[in-house]
Amino acid sequence: MRAAKRPRAAVAGPYGHPFHPVAVTIPIGAWSSSLVFDLIGLASDDPRAFAAGSRLLIAIGLVGAVVASVLGLLDMSRIERRTPARRTAVAHLLLNVTGIVLFILGLVVRLLDAGRIPLVAFLLSGIAAGGLSVSGWLGGKLSYRWGVRVADEHTQREGFEAG
């Protein structure tokens, strides 16, 4: 358990302050915004600008997801095998990979029909976002319930000592 609190490599972030939770804000923000662009584009008489914006946001999210994935794998590598935390991390990983694949497929569909927002692509994005929401909940469970990459209680106590 103690190993899960320590970084595998410096790039994963210092003790008690992992970079993975920071990095996931890029794909989450980009993909959430792409869904907003999709909704506006679907309601618009001329969806071309919104379709282009959505494609760009999905691409930005994919690049950010690669970075977040590498950092997440570094954190996961510190979790002991055959534990509830490891099984949860694997489920988190599989949901993320599924979401990434769905966004890639949706981007391909969008590139083949660039002048509008294809309903299939919108649905793929929506399904991916739903799965990633569950994945985020699992990531929170890893951090807040099991303390993966969270400082140990002795270190936490320092923040509450008067002086």
Residue frames relative to the residue before (quaternion, step in Angstrom):
aa qw qx qy qz dx dy dz
M 1.0000 0.0000 0.0000 0.0000 0.00 0.00 0.00
R 0.6357 0.5469 -0.3368 0.4282 3.57 0.97 -0.81
A 0.6189 0.5568 -0.3458 0.4328 3.58 1.03 -0.75
A 0.6330 0.5524 -0.3349 0.4267 3.60 1.05 -0.71
K 0.6457 0.5142 -0.3211 0.4642 3.59 1.22 -0.29
R 0.6858 0.4729 -0.2632 0.4866 3.57 1.22 -0.44
P 0.5016 -0.6611 0.4566 0.3208 3.61 -1.00 0.70
R 0.4930 -0.6364 0.5106 0.3020 3.56 -1.17 0.67
A 0.7887 -0.0081 0.0574 0.6121 3.57 1.03 -0.86
A 0.6633 -0.5223 0.3553 0.4013 3.58 -1.18 0.50
V 0.6241 0.5619 -0.3423 0.4215 3.59 1.04 -0.73
A 0.6063 0.5675 -0.3520 0.4318 3.63 1.20 -0.42
G 0.5919 -0.5571 0.3697 0.4501 3.58 1.26 -0.27
P 0.5867 -0.6067 0.4025 0.3545 3.57 -1.15 0.56
Y 0.7071 -0.4301 0.3496 0.4391 3.55 -1.32 0.27
G 0.8388 0.1809 -0.1532 0.4902 3.55 -0.88 0.98
H 0.7736 0.2452 -0.1569 0.5628 3.61 1.23 -0.01
P 0.0365 -0.8419 0.5385 -0.0012 3.60 0.45 1.20
F 0.4729 -0.6892 0.4821 0.2627 3.57 -1.17 0.60
H 0.5088 0.6738 -0.4227 0.3293 3.62 1.14 -0.47
P 0.6863 0.4730 -0.3221 0.4489 3.67 0.76 -0.85
V 0.6285 0.5118 -0.3366 0.4793 3.59 1.13 -0.55
A 0.6783 0.5169 -0.2923 0.4327 3.58 0.91 -0.95
V 0.6377 0.5492 -0.3504 0.4111 3.62 1.00 -0.68
T 0.5403 0.6275 -0.4165 0.3754 3.60 1.17 -0.30
I 0.5857 0.5787 -0.3769 0.4243 3.62 1.13 -0.52
P 0.7309 0.3847 -0.2778 0.4904 3.66 0.59 -0.93
I 0.6201 0.5390 -0.3636 0.4391 3.62 0.96 -0.73
G 0.6947 0.4753 -0.2790 0.4623 3.58 0.83 -0.95
A 0.6732 0.4980 -0.2997 0.4572 3.57 0.90 -0.92
W 0.7101 0.4557 -0.2752 0.4609 3.59 0.82 -0.95
S 0.6145 0.5230 -0.3530 0.4736 3.61 1.05 -0.64
S 0.6602 0.5012 -0.2998 0.4722 3.57 0.97 -0.85
S 0.6207 0.5410 -0.3521 0.4451 3.60 1.03 -0.71
L 0.6329 0.5208 -0.3353 0.4646 3.60 1.05 -0.68
V 0.6189 0.5198 -0.3394 0.4813 3.59 1.07 -0.70
F 0.6405 0.5090 -0.3207 0.4772 3.60 0.95 -0.85
D 0.6272 0.5377 -0.3331 0.4545 3.59 1.01 -0.80
L 0.6737 0.5000 -0.3027 0.4522 3.58 0.83 -0.96
I 0.6566 0.4861 -0.3087 0.4871 3.58 0.95 -0.84
G 0.6629 0.5153 -0.3009 0.4521 3.58 0.94 -0.88
L 0.6506 0.5135 -0.3200 0.4590 3.58 0.99 -0.78
A 0.7066 0.4341 -0.2551 0.4971 3.60 1.14 -0.62
S 0.6053 0.6025 -0.3303 0.4019 3.58 1.28 -0.29
D 0.5151 -0.6174 0.4991 0.3231 3.54 -1.24 0.55
D 0.7774 0.1573 -0.0908 0.6022 3.58 1.14 -0.61
P 0.1050 -0.8655 0.4888 0.0323 3.61 0.11 1.28
R 0.3874 0.7777 -0.4558 0.1936 3.61 1.23 -0.15
A 0.6843 0.4773 -0.3003 0.4623 3.61 0.83 -0.92
F 0.6671 0.4904 -0.3031 0.4717 3.58 0.99 -0.80
A 0.6189 0.5329 -0.3362 0.4690 3.58 1.09 -0.71
A 0.6555 0.4983 -0.3086 0.4763 3.59 0.98 -0.85
G 0.6512 0.5167 -0.3107 0.4609 3.57 0.96 -0.85
S 0.6518 0.5186 -0.3083 0.4595 3.55 0.98 -0.86
R 0.6355 0.5227 -0.3254 0.4659 3.59 0.98 -0.83
L 0.6601 0.5069 -0.3042 0.4634 3.57 0.92 -0.91
L 0.6663 0.5013 -0.3039 0.4609 3.59 0.92 -0.87
I 0.6312 0.5149 -0.3372 0.4720 3.59 1.02 -0.73
A 0.6489 0.5107 -0.3173 0.4663 3.59 0.97 -0.83
I 0.6318 0.5140 -0.3287 0.4781 3.60 0.97 -0.82
G 0.6460 0.5269 -0.3106 0.4567 3.57 0.98 -0.85
L 0.6492 0.5189 -0.3194 0.4552 3.57 1.00 -0.79
V 0.6393 0.5027 -0.3258 0.4820 3.59 0.98 -0.79
G 0.6642 0.5002 -0.2984 0.4686 3.57 0.93 -0.89
A 0.6320 0.5466 -0.3272 0.4413 3.58 1.07 -0.75
V 0.6015 0.5470 -0.3640 0.4545 3.58 1.07 -0.65
V 0.6658 0.4913 -0.2995 0.4750 3.58 0.89 -0.93
A 0.6719 0.4967 -0.2972 0.4621 3.60 0.86 -0.97
S 0.6391 0.5411 -0.3237 0.4404 3.59 1.03 -0.77
V 0.6423 0.5113 -0.3255 0.4690 3.58 0.93 -0.86
L 0.6756 0.4855 -0.2942 0.4704 3.58 0.90 -0.91
G 0.6437 0.5211 -0.3156 0.4631 3.58 1.03 -0.76
L 0.6401 0.5176 -0.3233 0.4668 3.57 1.02 -0.77
L 0.6206 0.5303 -0.3410 0.4663 3.59 1.05 -0.72
D 0.6602 0.4881 -0.3067 0.4815 3.58 0.97 -0.83
M 0.6600 0.5218 -0.3070 0.4448 3.58 0.93 -0.90
S 0.6247 0.5746 -0.3423 0.4031 3.57 1.02 -0.74
R 0.6519 0.5167 -0.3075 0.4620 3.60 1.23 -0.35
I 0.5881 0.5774 -0.3694 0.4292 3.61 1.26 -0.19
E 0.5009 -0.6710 0.4633 0.2900 3.55 -0.86 0.99
R 0.4967 -0.6559 0.4877 0.2921 3.56 -1.05 0.83
R 0.8282 0.2381 -0.1978 0.4671 3.53 -1.37 0.46
T 0.5331 0.5703 -0.4401 0.4436 3.57 0.98 0.91
P 0.6310 -0.5191 0.3923 0.4224 3.62 -1.16 0.35
A 0.6273 0.5365 -0.3430 0.4484 3.60 1.02 -0.73
R 0.6587 0.4989 -0.3148 0.4669 3.60 0.94 -0.83
R 0.6483 0.5070 -0.3252 0.4657 3.61 0.94 -0.84
T 0.6388 0.5105 -0.3210 0.4779 3.57 1.03 -0.76
A 0.6416 0.5203 -0.3190 0.4646 3.59 0.99 -0.81
V 0.6413 0.5087 -0.3264 0.4727 3.60 1.01 -0.76
A 0.6388 0.5058 -0.3289 0.4774 3.62 0.97 -0.79
H 0.6164 0.5443 -0.3187 0.4714 3.58 1.04 -0.86
L 0.6628 0.5080 -0.2858 0.4699 3.57 0.93 -0.96
L 0.6912 0.4868 -0.2906 0.4480 3.60 0.81 -0.99
L 0.6365 0.5055 -0.3314 0.4791 3.60 1.00 -0.72
N 0.6515 0.5114 -0.3177 0.4616 3.59 0.99 -0.79
V 0.6486 0.5037 -0.3199 0.4724 3.59 0.93 -0.85
T 0.6355 0.5209 -0.3264 0.4672 3.59 0.97 -0.82
G 0.6560 0.5119 -0.3084 0.4609 3.58 0.93 -0.86
I 0.6435 0.5158 -0.3181 0.4677 3.57 0.96 -0.85
V 0.6538 0.5062 -0.3134 0.4671 3.59 0.91 -0.90
L 0.6580 0.5039 -0.3179 0.4606 3.61 0.92 -0.84
F 0.6558 0.4886 -0.3207 0.4778 3.61 0.98 -0.74
I 0.6157 0.5241 -0.3506 0.4725 3.62 1.05 -0.66
L 0.6581 0.5004 -0.3105 0.4692 3.59 0.88 -0.92
G 0.6589 0.5112 -0.3034 0.4610 3.56 0.94 -0.87
L 0.6393 0.5184 -0.3259 0.4652 3.57 1.02 -0.76
V 0.6246 0.5257 -0.3374 0.4687 3.60 1.01 -0.77
V 0.6430 0.5090 -0.3195 0.4747 3.60 0.92 -0.89
R 0.6617 0.5116 -0.3034 0.4565 3.59 0.93 -0.87
L 0.6638 0.5057 -0.3111 0.4549 3.59 0.96 -0.81
L 0.6522 0.5063 -0.3090 0.4721 3.58 1.15 -0.58
D 0.7684 0.1881 -0.1015 0.6032 3.58 1.25 -0.40
A 0.0165 -0.8995 0.4366 -0.0101 3.53 0.84 1.15
G 0.6466 0.5734 -0.3275 0.3818 3.62 1.08 -0.48
R 0.7893 0.1975 -0.1151 0.5699 3.57 1.21 -0.20
I 0.5015 -0.5991 0.5082 0.3623 3.56 -1.30 -0.18
P 0.2713 -0.7822 0.5352 0.1678 3.60 -0.23 1.20
L 0.5417 -0.6477 0.4330 0.3156 3.56 -0.90 0.95
V 0.6204 0.5438 -0.3439 0.4485 3.60 1.00 -0.79
A 0.6627 0.4999 -0.3069 0.4656 3.60 0.92 -0.87
F 0.6340 0.5236 -0.3228 0.4687 3.58 1.01 -0.81
L 0.6648 0.4978 -0.3001 0.4693 3.59 0.94 -0.87
L 0.6248 0.5280 -0.3369 0.4662 3.60 1.01 -0.77
S 0.6541 0.5061 -0.3073 0.4707 3.57 0.98 -0.85
G 0.6574 0.5185 -0.3083 0.4515 3.57 0.96 -0.84
I 0.6505 0.4975 -0.3076 0.4844 3.57 0.98 -0.86
A 0.6411 0.5208 -0.3201 0.4640 3.58 0.96 -0.88
A 0.6619 0.5076 -0.3105 0.4558 3.59 0.89 -0.90
G 0.6328 0.5264 -0.3314 0.4611 3.59 1.01 -0.74
G 0.6727 0.4895 -0.2897 0.4732 3.57 0.93 -0.91
L 0.6623 0.5013 -0.3051 0.4657 3.56 1.03 -0.78
S 0.5814 0.5588 -0.3733 0.4587 3.59 1.16 -0.49
V 0.6411 0.4940 -0.3128 0.4971 3.58 1.00 -0.83
S 0.6331 0.5350 -0.3232 0.4567 3.57 0.99 -0.84
G 0.6441 0.5234 -0.3153 0.4601 3.58 0.99 -0.82
W 0.6159 0.5321 -0.3350 0.4746 3.56 1.07 -0.76
L 0.6559 0.5009 -0.3062 0.4744 3.59 0.97 -0.85
G 0.6269 0.5311 -0.3304 0.4645 3.59 1.04 -0.76
G 0.6344 0.5181 -0.3179 0.4775 3.56 1.06 -0.77
K 0.6227 0.5341 -0.3312 0.4662 3.56 1.05 -0.77
L 0.6330 0.5324 -0.3299 0.4550 3.59 0.98 -0.83
S 0.7253 0.4375 -0.2447 0.4719 3.58 0.91 -0.91
Y 0.8096 0.3572 -0.1644 0.4358 3.53 0.59 -1.19
R 0.7009 0.4168 -0.2825 0.5052 3.59 1.10 -0.49
W 0.8155 0.2508 -0.1065 0.5106 3.56 0.83 -1.00
G 0.4500 -0.7564 0.4088 0.2411 3.58 1.24 0.08
V 0.2416 0.7701 -0.5529 0.2068 3.59 1.08 0.64
R 0.8525 0.0010 -0.0892 0.5150 3.56 -0.79 1.19
V 0.4977 0.5923 -0.4541 0.4419 3.58 1.20 0.59
A 0.5661 -0.6026 0.4340 0.3579 3.59 -1.01 0.75
D 0.5350 -0.6361 0.4425 0.3367 3.58 -1.08 0.68
E 0.7203 -0.4817 0.2892 0.4069 3.57 -1.28 0.36
H 0.6009 0.5569 -0.3687 0.4391 3.60 1.02 -0.66
T 0.6745 0.4763 -0.2868 0.4857 3.58 0.92 -0.92
Q 0.6391 0.5294 -0.3296 0.4502 3.60 0.97 -0.81
R 0.6224 0.5697 -0.3344 0.4197 3.58 0.99 -0.86
E 0.5762 0.6091 -0.3742 0.3963 3.62 1.08 -0.67
G 0.6585 0.5334 -0.3068 0.4332 3.58 1.09 -0.67
F 0.7381 0.3970 -0.2134 0.5021 3.57 1.24 -0.30
E 0.5135 0.6245 -0.4253 0.4067 3.57 1.27 0.23
A 0.4297 -0.6967 0.5138 0.2569 3.56 -0.89 0.96
G 0.5208 0.6611 -0.4515 0.2963 3.53 -1.09 0.53
